[in-house]
Amino acid sequence: MGALPRLGLFALALALLFGAGALLGGALDPDARGDAAMGEAGHGEPAGEDAAHAGAEPPRGLAVAAGGLRLVPETTELPRGETVRFRFRIAGEDGRTVSGFEVEHERPMHVIVVRRDLSGYRHLHPRRRADGSWEMPLRLPEAGEYRLYADFVRDGEPQTLGVDLRVPGPYEPRELPHPATTASAGDGYEVALQADGAELAFTVRKDGREVTDLEPYLGARGHLVALREGDLAYLHVHPGSAATEGRDIRFAVEFPSEGRYALYLQFKHEGRVRTAVFTHETAEERDGHAG
């Protein structure tokens, strides 16, 4: 074989060797593929509907574990109509019960329970036991699938972990009511909702007269939780800048995606906490329905 053919074969062998090395390197080092492996949203950016609302607070409560913590309930099945001592704990990565919870809205732990059709809302405050677990009385009068959220702050980080509960028995899920600008809170109380962009303003009336002497509840004139229809993504909405002034109860809200949300407003008057429930659609969803 002449010199030129031998050089050609040598060059071909080198090319095959380097090609195999590149393939092997890609298999051993996933980062060698670059941002393409992260999808069109790019490295570290949200994909899907929530990407369009990347500036909003990401929804919480969709997982039983996050940030190295896990919600561990003593049971996930409850008897219908009976009050039980419901217990749960927050565990770290090593499985041990953690401590170090910070007071937020006057409590170190907030628990929200709601049926998956967004009915039967409850806002509870469990007490801490000597072993570090949490306990509270809980009664679920209707059968169905429920979602329980543990909402807390630890090491300066807000956390919301969620777990499903089951109450055996037949039940018919309720349809989420159509959006309305008023809702009843019982005993002659009516609440009006006005939405202005990212701000929600609530006005409370009793027997037709505006209530201006609301009592503080959890350190504010009102408390608001929003749950997204479908996956029950959880938003613990913080009061707006004017929440302690004026006659309205105001909240700044950044919804993470278009869709319908159940809004649960709680306020205190004449020594009793009351709840008004609204169905709210984001602007994108309203535009879609209009078409």
C-alpha positions as YAML, in Angstrom:
chain: A
units: angstrom
residues:
- id: 1
  name: MET
  ca: [0.00, 0.00, 0.00]
- id: 2
  name: GLY
  ca: [1.35, 3.45, -0.95]
- id: 3
  name: ALA
  ca: [1.96, 6.38, 1.41]
- id: 4
  name: LEU
  ca: [-1.16, 8.32, 0.41]
- id: 5
  name: PRO
  ca: [-3.63, 5.44, 0.99]
- id: 6
  name: ARG
  ca: [-2.01, 4.76, 4.37]
- id: 7
  name: LEU
  ca: [-2.40, 8.43, 5.40]
- id: 8
  name: GLY
  ca: [-6.06, 8.35, 4.33]
- id: 9
  name: LEU
  ca: [-6.81, 5.30, 6.47]
- id: 10
  name: PHE
  ca: [-4.98, 6.87, 9.45]
- id: 11
  name: ALA
  ca: [-7.04, 10.08, 9.18]
- id: 12
  name: LEU
  ca: [-10.28, 8.04, 9.00]
- id: 13
  name: ALA
  ca: [-9.30, 6.10, 12.14]
- id: 14
  name: LEU
  ca: [-8.61, 9.35, 14.03]
- id: 15
  name: ALA
  ca: [-11.99, 10.77, 13.01]
- id: 16
  name: LEU
  ca: [-13.81, 7.67, 14.24]
- id: 17
  name: LEU
  ca: [-11.86, 7.75, 17.52]
- id: 18
  name: PHE
  ca: [-12.69, 11.41, 18.26]
- id: 19
  name: GLY
  ca: [-16.35, 10.89, 17.32]
- id: 20
  name: ALA
  ca: [-16.69, 7.98, 19.74]
- id: 21
  name: GLY
  ca: [-15.00, 10.04, 22.46]
- id: 22
  name: ALA
  ca: [-17.44, 12.89, 22.00]
- id: 23
  name: LEU
  ca: [-20.42, 10.53, 22.27]
- id: 24
  name: LEU
  ca: [-19.00, 8.91, 25.39]
- id: 25
  name: GLY
  ca: [-18.31, 12.30, 26.99]
- id: 26
  name: GLY
  ca: [-21.92, 13.35, 26.38]
- id: 27
  name: ALA
  ca: [-23.18, 10.21, 28.08]
- id: 28
  name: LEU
  ca: [-20.94, 10.67, 31.12]
- id: 29
  name: ASP
  ca: [-21.48, 14.45, 31.45]
- id: 30
  name: PRO
  ca: [-25.15, 15.45, 30.93]
- id: 31
  name: ASP
  ca: [-24.20, 19.15, 31.01]
- id: 32
  name: ALA
  ca: [-22.26, 18.63, 27.77]
- id: 33
  name: ARG
  ca: [-25.60, 18.80, 25.94]
- id: 34
  name: GLY
  ca: [-26.12, 22.39, 27.08]
- id: 35
  name: ASP
  ca: [-29.42, 24.14, 27.74]
- id: 36
  name: ALA
  ca: [-31.22, 22.17, 25.03]
- id: 37
  name: ALA
  ca: [-31.83, 19.41, 27.57]
- id: 38
  name: MET
  ca: [-33.79, 21.88, 29.74]
- id: 39
  name: GLY
  ca: [-36.47, 22.49, 27.11]
- id: 40
  name: GLU
  ca: [-37.43, 25.64, 25.24]
- id: 41
  name: ALA
  ca: [-37.91, 27.60, 28.47]
- id: 42
  name: GLY
  ca: [-34.14, 27.50, 29.07]
- id: 43
  name: HIS
  ca: [-32.05, 26.52, 32.08]
- id: 44
  name: GLY
  ca: [-33.81, 27.19, 35.37]
- id: 45
  name: GLU
  ca: [-36.84, 28.89, 33.82]
- id: 46
  name: PRO
  ca: [-40.43, 27.66, 34.25]
- id: 47
  name: ALA
  ca: [-41.98, 25.89, 31.30]
- id: 48
  name: GLY
  ca: [-45.62, 25.82, 30.20]
- id: 49
  name: GLU
  ca: [-48.32, 28.25, 31.27]
- id: 50
  name: ASP
  ca: [-46.48, 29.43, 34.37]
- id: 51
  name: ALA
  ca: [-43.57, 30.65, 32.21]
- id: 52
  name: ALA
  ca: [-45.72, 33.55, 31.02]
- id: 53
  name: HIS
  ca: [-46.12, 34.58, 34.66]
- id: 54
  name: ALA
  ca: [-42.51, 34.04, 35.74]
- id: 55
  name: GLY
  ca: [-42.62, 37.24, 37.79]
- id: 56
  name: ALA
  ca: [-45.44, 35.89, 39.98]
- id: 57
  name: GLU
  ca: [-44.83, 33.93, 43.16]
- id: 58
  name: PRO
  ca: [-44.58, 30.26, 42.12]
- id: 59
  name: PRO
  ca: [-47.55, 28.18, 43.29]
- id: 60
  name: ARG
  ca: [-46.99, 26.05, 46.36]
- id: 61
  name: GLY
  ca: [-48.71, 23.10, 47.98]
- id: 62
  name: LEU
  ca: [-48.52, 20.80, 44.95]
- id: 63
  name: ALA
  ca: [-46.07, 18.36, 46.57]
- id: 64
  name: VAL
  ca: [-45.83, 16.48, 49.85]
- id: 65
  name: ALA
  ca: [-42.08, 17.19, 49.96]
- id: 66
  name: ALA
  ca: [-40.02, 20.22, 48.92]
- id: 67
  name: GLY
  ca: [-36.90, 22.06, 50.02]
- id: 68
  name: GLY
  ca: [-35.60, 19.05, 51.93]
- id: 69
  name: LEU
  ca: [-38.78, 18.82, 54.06]
- id: 70
  name: ARG
  ca: [-41.67, 16.34, 53.99]
- id: 71
  name: LEU
  ca: [-45.21, 16.47, 55.40]
- id: 72
  name: VAL
  ca: [-45.88, 13.21, 57.27]
- id: 73
  name: PRO
  ca: [-49.49, 12.70, 58.46]
- id: 74
  name: GLU
  ca: [-50.32, 10.06, 61.06]
- id: 75
  name: THR
  ca: [-53.22, 8.94, 58.83]
- id: 76
  name: THR
  ca: [-54.71, 9.94, 55.50]
- id: 77
  name: GLU
  ca: [-58.17, 8.41, 56.00]
- id: 78
  name: LEU
  ca: [-60.66, 10.04, 58.34]
- id: 79
  name: PRO
  ca: [-64.14, 8.95, 59.46]
- id: 80
  name: ARG
  ca: [-67.04, 10.98, 58.16]
- id: 81
  name: GLY
  ca: [-68.60, 13.42, 60.61]
- id: 82
  name: GLU
  ca: [-66.41, 12.53, 63.60]
- id: 83
  name: THR
  ca: [-63.99, 14.87, 65.35]
- id: 84
  name: VAL
  ca: [-60.54, 13.28, 65.50]
- id: 85
  name: ARG
  ca: [-57.20, 14.39, 66.92]
- id: 86
  name: PHE
  ca: [-55.33, 14.78, 63.65]
- id: 87
  name: ARG
  ca: [-51.55, 14.64, 63.97]
- id: 88
  name: PHE
  ca: [-48.73, 15.28, 61.52]
- id: 89
  name: ARG
  ca: [-45.08, 16.21, 61.54]
- id: 90
  name: ILE
  ca: [-42.56, 17.92, 59.29]
- id: 91
  name: ALA
  ca: [-39.55, 15.70, 58.63]
- id: 92
  name: GLY
  ca: [-36.12, 16.52, 57.25]
- id: 93
  name: GLU
  ca: [-34.14, 14.56, 54.69]
- id: 94
  name: ASP
  ca: [-32.96, 12.18, 57.42]
- id: 95
  name: GLY
  ca: [-36.55, 11.40, 58.40]
- id: 96
  name: ARG
  ca: [-36.31, 13.14, 61.77]
- id: 97
  name: THR
  ca: [-38.91, 15.64, 62.96]
- id: 98
  name: VAL
  ca: [-37.65, 19.21, 62.45]
- id: 99
  name: SER
  ca: [-38.13, 22.32, 64.58]
- id: 100
  name: GLY
  ca: [-37.26, 26.00, 64.22]
- id: 101
  name: PHE
  ca: [-40.60, 27.27, 62.87]
- id: 102
  name: GLU
  ca: [-41.01, 31.04, 62.78]
- id: 103
  name: VAL
  ca: [-44.14, 32.96, 63.67]
- id: 104
  name: GLU
  ca: [-45.94, 34.22, 60.57]
- id: 105
  name: HIS
  ca: [-49.33, 35.94, 60.82]
- id: 106
  name: GLU
  ca: [-49.24, 35.38, 64.60]
- id: 107
  name: ARG
  ca: [-48.88, 31.58, 64.31]
- id: 108
  name: PRO
  ca: [-45.95, 29.19, 63.69]
- id: 109
  name: MET
  ca: [-48.16, 26.82, 61.67]
- id: 110
  name: HIS
  ca: [-51.23, 27.40, 59.50]
- id: 111
  name: VAL
  ca: [-53.23, 24.44, 58.20]
- id: 112
  name: ILE
  ca: [-55.71, 24.74, 55.34]
- id: 113
  name: VAL
  ca: [-58.12, 21.89, 54.56]
- id: 114
  name: VAL
  ca: [-60.45, 21.91, 51.56]
- id: 115
  name: ARG
  ca: [-62.28, 19.27, 49.54]
- id: 116
  name: ARG
  ca: [-60.95, 18.81, 46.02]
- id: 117
  name: ASP
  ca: [-64.06, 20.43, 44.55]
- id: 118
  name: LEU
  ca: [-62.95, 23.55, 46.55]
- id: 119
  name: SER
  ca: [-65.81, 23.28, 49.06]
- id: 120
  name: GLY
  ca: [-65.60, 22.87, 52.84]
- id: 121
  name: TYR
  ca: [-62.74, 25.33, 53.44]
- id: 122
  name: ARG
  ca: [-61.10, 25.29, 56.89]
- id: 123
  name: HIS
  ca: [-58.23, 27.37, 58.31]
- id: 124
  name: LEU
  ca: [-56.79, 25.79, 61.46]
- id: 125
  name: HIS
  ca: [-53.90, 26.40, 63.86]
- id: 126
  name: PRO
  ca: [-52.50, 23.20, 65.40]
- id: 127
  name: ARG
  ca: [-50.53, 23.08, 68.63]
- id: 128
  name: ARG
  ca: [-46.99, 21.75, 68.90]
- id: 129
  name: ARG
  ca: [-46.55, 18.53, 70.89]
- id: 130
  name: ALA
  ca: [-43.54, 17.62, 73.05]
- id: 131
  name: ASP
  ca: [-42.21, 15.25, 70.36]
- id: 132
  name: GLY
  ca: [-42.21, 18.03, 67.75]
- id: 133
  name: SER
  ca: [-45.32, 16.86, 65.91]
- id: 134
  name: TRP
  ca: [-48.47, 18.96, 65.45]
- id: 135
  name: GLU
  ca: [-52.00, 18.17, 66.60]
- id: 136
  name: MET
  ca: [-55.45, 19.67, 66.05]
- id: 137
  name: PRO
  ca: [-59.11, 18.65, 66.21]
- id: 138
  name: LEU
  ca: [-60.47, 17.99, 62.73]
- id: 139
  name: ARG
  ca: [-63.99, 17.11, 61.63]
- id: 140
  name: LEU
  ca: [-64.92, 16.55, 58.00]
- id: 141
  name: PRO
  ca: [-68.71, 16.21, 57.75]
- id: 142
  name: GLU
  ca: [-68.87, 15.09, 54.11]
- id: 143
  name: ALA
  ca: [-67.29, 12.23, 52.20]
- id: 144
  name: GLY
  ca: [-64.77, 12.94, 49.46]
- id: 145
  name: GLU
  ca: [-61.15, 13.62, 48.63]
- id: 146
  name: TYR
  ca: [-59.56, 16.49, 50.52]
- id: 147
  name: ARG
  ca: [-56.32, 18.45, 50.32]
- id: 148
  name: LEU
  ca: [-54.47, 19.47, 53.48]
- id: 149
  name: TYR
  ca: [-51.81, 22.21, 53.34]
- id: 150
  name: ALA
  ca: [-49.20, 22.90, 56.02]
- id: 151
  name: ASP
  ca: [-48.15, 26.54, 55.62]
- id: 152
  name: PHE
  ca: [-45.13, 27.71, 57.64]
- id: 153
  name: VAL
  ca: [-41.85, 29.61, 57.63]
- id: 154
  name: ARG
  ca: [-38.54, 27.95, 58.52]
- id: 155
  name: ASP
  ca: [-35.04, 29.41, 58.20]
- id: 156
  name: GLY
  ca: [-36.63, 32.49, 56.68]
- id: 157
  name: GLU
  ca: [-38.18, 30.53, 53.81]
- id: 158
  name: PRO
  ca: [-41.97, 30.26, 53.34]
- id: 159
  name: GLN
  ca: [-43.03, 26.67, 52.74]
- id: 160
  name: THR
  ca: [-46.33, 25.03, 51.85]
- id: 161
  name: LEU
  ca: [-46.53, 21.24, 51.72]
- id: 162
  name: GLY
  ca: [-49.70, 19.39, 50.74]
- id: 163
  name: VAL
  ca: [-51.12, 15.91, 51.21]
- id: 164
  name: ASP
  ca: [-54.38, 14.24, 50.16]
- id: 165
  name: LEU
  ca: [-56.91, 12.99, 52.73]
- id: 166
  name: ARG
  ca: [-59.83, 10.66, 52.14]
- id: 167
  name: VAL
  ca: [-63.21, 10.42, 53.83]
- id: 168
  name: PRO
  ca: [-64.89, 7.19, 52.63]
- id: 169
  name: GLY
  ca: [-68.41, 7.27, 51.28]
- id: 170
  name: PRO
  ca: [-70.34, 8.30, 48.17]
- id: 171
  name: TYR
  ca: [-70.30, 11.94, 47.19]
- id: 172
  name: GLU
  ca: [-71.02, 14.20, 44.24]
- id: 173
  name: PRO
  ca: [-68.40, 16.89, 43.55]
- id: 174
  name: ARG
  ca: [-69.83, 20.40, 43.42]
- id: 175
  name: GLU
  ca: [-69.27, 22.69, 40.48]
- id: 176
  name: LEU
  ca: [-67.22, 25.80, 41.23]
- id: 177
  name: PRO
  ca: [-69.70, 28.71, 41.21]
- id: 178
  name: HIS
  ca: [-69.56, 31.24, 38.39]
- id: 179
  name: PRO
  ca: [-67.57, 34.39, 39.15]
- id: 180
  name: ALA
  ca: [-69.55, 37.04, 41.06]
- id: 181
  name: THR
  ca: [-68.68, 40.37, 42.62]
- id: 182
  name: THR
  ca: [-70.49, 39.68, 45.91]
- id: 183
  name: ALA
  ca: [-70.54, 36.77, 48.36]
- id: 184
  name: SER
  ca: [-72.34, 36.05, 51.61]
- id: 185
  name: ALA
  ca: [-70.47, 35.52, 54.88]
- id: 186
  name: GLY
  ca: [-73.65, 34.60, 56.80]
- id: 187
  name: ASP
  ca: [-75.77, 36.42, 59.39]
- id: 188
  name: GLY
  ca: [-76.41, 39.42, 57.17]
- id: 189
  name: TYR
  ca: [-72.75, 39.94, 56.20]
- id: 190
  name: GLU
  ca: [-72.03, 40.49, 52.50]
- id: 191
  name: VAL
  ca: [-68.65, 41.10, 50.89]
- id: 192
  name: ALA
  ca: [-68.08, 42.91, 47.60]
- id: 193
  name: LEU
  ca: [-65.01, 42.24, 45.46]
- id: 194
  name: GLN
  ca: [-63.37, 44.73, 43.12]
- id: 195
  name: ALA
  ca: [-60.40, 43.58, 41.04]
- id: 196
  name: ASP
  ca: [-58.00, 46.17, 39.64]
- id: 197
  name: GLY
  ca: [-55.10, 44.46, 37.91]
- id: 198
  name: ALA
  ca: [-53.01, 42.70, 40.54]
- id: 199
  name: GLU
  ca: [-54.95, 44.26, 43.43]
- id: 200
  name: LEU
  ca: [-58.07, 42.79, 44.98]
- id: 201
  name: ALA
  ca: [-60.20, 45.01, 47.23]
- id: 202
  name: PHE
  ca: [-62.95, 43.63, 49.49]
- id: 203
  name: THR
  ca: [-65.69, 45.71, 51.15]
- id: 204
  name: VAL
  ca: [-67.67, 44.22, 54.04]
- id: 205
  name: ARG
  ca: [-71.31, 45.17, 54.71]
- id: 206
  name: LYS
  ca: [-73.74, 44.00, 57.35]
- id: 207
  name: ASP
  ca: [-77.46, 44.36, 56.70]
- id: 208
  name: GLY
  ca: [-76.60, 46.75, 53.88]
- id: 209
  name: ARG
  ca: [-74.35, 49.05, 55.93]
- id: 210
  name: GLU
  ca: [-70.60, 49.18, 55.39]
- id: 211
  name: VAL
  ca: [-68.52, 47.76, 58.22]
- id: 212
  name: THR
  ca: [-65.64, 50.08, 59.12]
- id: 213
  name: ASP
  ca: [-64.62, 48.64, 62.50]
- id: 214
  name: LEU
  ca: [-63.15, 45.28, 61.50]
- id: 215
  name: GLU
  ca: [-61.05, 43.66, 64.21]
- id: 216
  name: PRO
  ca: [-57.50, 42.43, 63.57]
- id: 217
  name: TYR
  ca: [-57.30, 38.82, 62.43]
- id: 218
  name: LEU
  ca: [-53.87, 37.16, 62.28]
- id: 219
  name: GLY
  ca: [-52.26, 40.59, 62.51]
- id: 220
  name: ALA
  ca: [-54.23, 42.21, 59.69]
- id: 221
  name: ARG
  ca: [-57.71, 43.39, 58.73]
- id: 222
  name: GLY
  ca: [-58.21, 40.23, 56.70]
- id: 223
  name: HIS
  ca: [-56.61, 37.02, 55.49]
- id: 224
  name: LEU
  ca: [-56.78, 35.61, 51.95]
- id: 225
  name: VAL
  ca: [-55.95, 32.21, 50.45]
- id: 226
  name: ALA
  ca: [-56.34, 31.42, 46.73]
- id: 227
  name: LEU
  ca: [-56.53, 27.91, 45.25]
- id: 228
  name: ARG
  ca: [-56.28, 27.20, 41.52]
- id: 229
  name: GLU
  ca: [-59.06, 25.08, 40.05]
- id: 230
  name: GLY
  ca: [-57.84, 21.69, 38.81]
- id: 231
  name: ASP
  ca: [-54.49, 21.10, 40.54]
- id: 232
  name: LEU
  ca: [-55.31, 23.13, 43.69]
- id: 233
  name: ALA
  ca: [-52.09, 25.13, 43.52]
- id: 234
  name: TYR
  ca: [-51.91, 27.21, 46.71]
- id: 235
  name: LEU
  ca: [-51.36, 30.95, 46.99]
- id: 236
  name: HIS
  ca: [-51.03, 32.51, 50.43]
- id: 237
  name: VAL
  ca: [-51.81, 36.08, 49.45]
- id: 238
  name: HIS
  ca: [-50.10, 38.86, 51.37]
- id: 239
  name: PRO
  ca: [-51.82, 42.15, 52.20]
- id: 240
  name: GLY
  ca: [-51.23, 45.07, 49.86]
- id: 241
  name: SER
  ca: [-49.51, 48.29, 50.89]
- id: 242
  name: ALA
  ca: [-52.83, 49.86, 51.85]
- id: 243
  name: ALA
  ca: [-54.14, 46.83, 53.71]
- id: 244
  name: THR
  ca: [-54.14, 48.59, 57.08]
- id: 245
  name: GLU
  ca: [-55.66, 51.82, 55.81]
- id: 246
  name: GLY
  ca: [-59.04, 52.87, 54.50]
- id: 247
  name: ARG
  ca: [-62.25, 50.89, 54.65]
- id: 248
  name: ASP
  ca: [-61.47, 48.17, 52.12]
- id: 249
  name: ILE
  ca: [-59.40, 45.05, 52.72]
- id: 250
  name: ARG
  ca: [-56.75, 45.07, 50.00]
- id: 251
  name: PHE
  ca: [-54.37, 42.39, 48.76]
- id: 252
  name: ALA
  ca: [-51.68, 42.40, 46.10]
- id: 253
  name: VAL
  ca: [-52.01, 39.20, 44.03]
- id: 254
  name: GLU
  ca: [-49.79, 37.82, 41.26]
- id: 255
  name: PHE
  ca: [-51.57, 34.79, 39.83]
- id: 256
  name: PRO
  ca: [-49.07, 32.27, 38.41]
- id: 257
  name: SER
  ca: [-51.20, 31.35, 35.39]
- id: 258
  name: GLU
  ca: [-54.52, 31.95, 33.71]
- id: 259
  name: GLY
  ca: [-57.45, 29.98, 35.02]
- id: 260
  name: ARG
  ca: [-60.10, 30.03, 37.70]
- id: 261
  name: TYR
  ca: [-59.26, 30.44, 41.37]
- id: 262
  name: ALA
  ca: [-61.30, 30.05, 44.54]
- id: 263
  name: LEU
  ca: [-60.68, 33.00, 46.88]
- id: 264
  name: TYR
  ca: [-61.26, 32.50, 50.61]
- id: 265
  name: LEU
  ca: [-61.43, 35.82, 52.46]
- id: 266
  name: GLN
  ca: [-61.55, 35.71, 56.26]
- id: 267
  name: PHE
  ca: [-62.22, 38.70, 58.50]
- id: 268
  name: LYS
  ca: [-63.19, 39.28, 62.12]
- id: 269
  name: HIS
  ca: [-66.08, 41.37, 63.41]
- id: 270
  name: GLU
  ca: [-67.88, 41.40, 66.73]
- id: 271
  name: GLY
  ca: [-65.54, 38.71, 68.03]
- id: 272
  name: ARG
  ca: [-66.18, 36.15, 65.30]
- id: 273
  name: VAL
  ca: [-64.14, 35.14, 62.26]
- id: 274
  name: ARG
  ca: [-66.19, 34.89, 59.06]
- id: 275
  name: THR
  ca: [-65.42, 33.54, 55.61]
- id: 276
  name: ALA
  ca: [-66.54, 34.74, 52.18]
- id: 277
  name: VAL
  ca: [-65.78, 32.58, 49.12]
- id: 278
  name: PHE
  ca: [-65.38, 33.94, 45.59]
- id: 279
  name: THR
  ca: [-64.62, 32.45, 42.18]
- id: 280
  name: HIS
  ca: [-62.12, 34.63, 40.33]
- id: 281
  name: GLU
  ca: [-60.93, 34.36, 36.74]
- id: 282
  name: THR
  ca: [-57.71, 35.89, 35.50]
- id: 283
  name: ALA
  ca: [-57.94, 38.33, 32.60]
- id: 284
  name: GLU
  ca: [-56.55, 35.83, 30.09]
- id: 285
  name: GLU
  ca: [-59.18, 33.27, 31.04]
- id: 286
  name: ARG
  ca: [-62.00, 35.82, 30.78]
- id: 287
  name: ASP
  ca: [-60.79, 36.87, 27.33]
- id: 288
  name: GLY
  ca: [-60.73, 33.22, 26.27]
- id: 289
  name: HIS
  ca: [-64.31, 32.69, 27.40]
- id: 290
  name: ALA
  ca: [-65.41, 35.83, 25.64]
- id: 291
  name: GLY
  ca: [-64.15, 34.41, 22.36]
...
